[in-house]
Amino acid sequence: MESIHVYDAFGSKIKERSTILNKEEEISDFVEVQFIPGTHTVILLVENSGDGKMLSFDLDSEQLLSVRGTSQFGQILTARDYVAIISSSDANVYTSDLSYKGVIHGKEEESIEAFDMNDDGLLIIGENNTSQLDVYDLNRGFRKIQTSGQFVTGKDMSYNDISIYESGKFIAVTSYGSGRPFSLFERETGRRIHTSLDYDRDLAYESRVELSNEARSIVVEGYSSTNVYSGKELYKRPNTSSSSKCGQWFF
């Protein structure tokens, strides 16, 4: 990414920046960018001949808010109060003003395969051949908040994608291996919600998943098709049974 392109809600480009000035230094070569939710502030990663930087930049005022050096590169996830840089081996966590908070290490090198974080700082990580998701509430520190029987996907699993409904109420997972290719969990209890997608072998390797507002729709994107399923029955099911059905989903 050589420059930042900013578009309005109608897809029209409204501004472009190829450099950001830090005192007398021009910073360029942006490799990752992400908005802080509900703001016009972006978090950027920059790598220039091995010299890494992380920036916080306000697009409205065009002011550099914070800058720090970094050797950590990966995908940027943002919450209102937190920024996480996720690689295949660890997740480094910062506050939204780029103060360093700590690190979450994967169980092994190159083991982190899928992850997501919602605006409140609920961070979910799926690791290769690990049957249980790692669930963190960054507002409560770096300890996993799940118990042994919660958020269990299955054995011999590798993860494709994870999506958190924005309130954190539901968590959807796509995976491949000998277990279920799709899992849906209730955040409060960690219980799996049984669905008609659980053993759908038509879900492709590397399928992506997204939950819409209130999880009314579930989008699963594969190699050659994108399918939309209805989740409207989720709020009608009983909440007291770990085996409660959410009903059949249809295109």
N, C-alpha and C positions, 0 to 999 in steps of 0.2 A: 504494500500500500504506500505509494509515493506521496499521496496527499489526502486530506480529509475532504470529502464531499458531503455537504449538508443539504437535505431535501425537505420540502414542506409536505403536508399530509396528502397533497395531490400529485406527488412525485416530481415536482419541479425543483431544480437545483437553485438554492438561494445563496449559497456561498461555498467557497473552496479555499483551503489553506494547504500549502505545501511545506511551510515552516512555521515554527513558533519561537519567538524571541525570549531567551532567558538571559537577562542582563545584556551582555555583548555577544552571547553565543546564539547562533541560529540552529535550532533543533529540527531535524527532519528524519526521514526513513522510519515512519510509523509502521509498526507491524501488527498492532491490535488496537481496537478502540471500542469503548462501550459507555453508554450513558449511565449516570447515577439516576435511579428511578425518580420520576416526577420533577426533574430539573433539566436545565440545558448545560449541565456540566458533564464533560466527558473525561474518562480515564484512558490514557494512552500508554502503550509500551513502545519504546524506541530502541533500536539496535543499530549502532553505527560503528563498524569495524571493531566489534566486541565490546564497545562502550554502551552499556545498557542503562536506560532511564525509564522511570515511571512518572507520568505527568497527570495533573488535574488541571483542566482548562475550561473556562466559562465561554461558551460560544456566543452568548449575548453581548457581554462586555468585552469579549476577545482578550481576556486577562488570564495570564498564567497564575493559578492559585497555589499550586504546590509542585515541587519536583524533587525527586530523590534518585540516587543511583541504584541499580539493581542488576543482579546476575540471574534473576529468575524470569523465565519466559514460559508462556503457555497461553491458555485461553483465559480471558478476563470474565469473571462473574461479578455482578454488582448488586448490592442491596442499598437501602436508604443510608445505612450507617457503616457498611462494610464493603470491602473489595477483596476478592479472592483471585489469585493467579494459580491456575490448575495446570499441572503437567502430568505426565504419565506416572510420576513417582511421588508427588506431594502436592499439597495445597498450602500456599503461603497467604496469610490473611492480614489485611490492613484495615484501618478505619478509613472512612471516606475522605479524610484529609491526608491520607497516605502515611499515618503513623503505624509502625509495624506492631502487630498483635501476637503472632505466633505461627507455627507450622503444624500441619497434619500430615504425617508420613504415611505412604502406602505400606501395605504389609510386605511387599517385595518391590524391587526395582521394576519399572515398566508395568505395574499391576493395575493402575487406575484407568478404567475404560470409559466410564460415563459419570455425569455429574450434572447437578442443577442447583440453583439457589433462588429463593423467592425474595421479595422486597423486604421482608421482615428479618432476613438473615438465617432462614432455615436452609442448611446445606446438606445435600444428599450425595453420597459417593458410592459407586458400584465398582468392585474390584474383581479381576479375573479369578474364576473358580472359587468365588466366595459366595455362599448361598444367602447371606444376609446383607442387606444394604447398611452402610454406615450413615447414621443420622445425627447431625449436630445442630444445636440451636446456638448460634454464635453469641447471642445475648447472655448465654449461660456458660460460656467458655468453650473448651476444646475436648470435653468428655462426650463420648457417644451417649445419646439419651435413650436409645432403645434397650429393651430387655431381650433375653435370649430367644424368646418365641415371636418377636415382632419383626415385620418387614422381611420375611423369609421368602426368597424367590424360588429356590430349588437347587439341586446338586449339579456339579459339573457345568456351571453356567459361565458364559461370557456375555458382557453387557453391550447392547447397542446404544441405548439412549434412556434418559430419565427426564420426566417432566413433572413439575410441581404446580398444581392449581394455585393461583396467586395467594389465596387465603391460607394455603398450606393444608387444606382439608383433605385433598386427595393427592396421591403420588402414583404416576403411571411409569411402567418400565417395559422396554422391549429388550429381548435377549436371544441368544442362540445356544445350542448345545442339546443335551438330552432332556432338559426340563421344559418348563412352559416358555413359549416365545413372548407371552404378554402377561403382565401382572399389574393389578390395580390395588392400592392399599389405602386404608383410612388412616389419616395422620394421627388422630387422637388415640386410637387403640393399637395401631400397628397391624391390624388384622387385614388379611387379604379379602377382597371382594370378588366373589366368583362371577365370571362373565363368559359370554359366548366366544370371546377372543382368546381365552387362556391357552387352548391347544390348537389354535389355527395355524397349521403348518404353511399356509400361503404367505404368512408374514416373512418377508425377505431378510436375508442376512444384511445387517447394517440398517434395518428399518429405524426411522426416526419417529418420535411420538410427541404430540403437543396436546395440551388440555386447554379448551377455550374457557371464557369467563363462566364461572360456576360449574365447570366441567360438563356443560350441556352438550358439547361436541368433543369427540376424540379423533384427532387426525393422525393417521399412520402412513408415513411416506416410505415407499420401498424403491427398488431399482427402476421399475417401469410404470408405477402407478401410485397415486395418492388417494387413499380411501378415508372417508369421513363417516364416523359411527355416532349414533345417538347415545348420550349419557343421561337423558332426561329422567330415566327411572331411578337414578342413584338416590335422589332425595325421597323416593317413595318407599324404599326398602326398610325393613326393620333394622334398628341400630343395636339390638341386644344380642344378636346371634353372630358368631364368627363365621357361620356358613351361609349367611343371608345372600340371596341372589339380587343382582341389580337388574335382572331381566335381559332379554335378548336385544342386541344392537343391530341396527339395519343401516344400509347405505342411505 
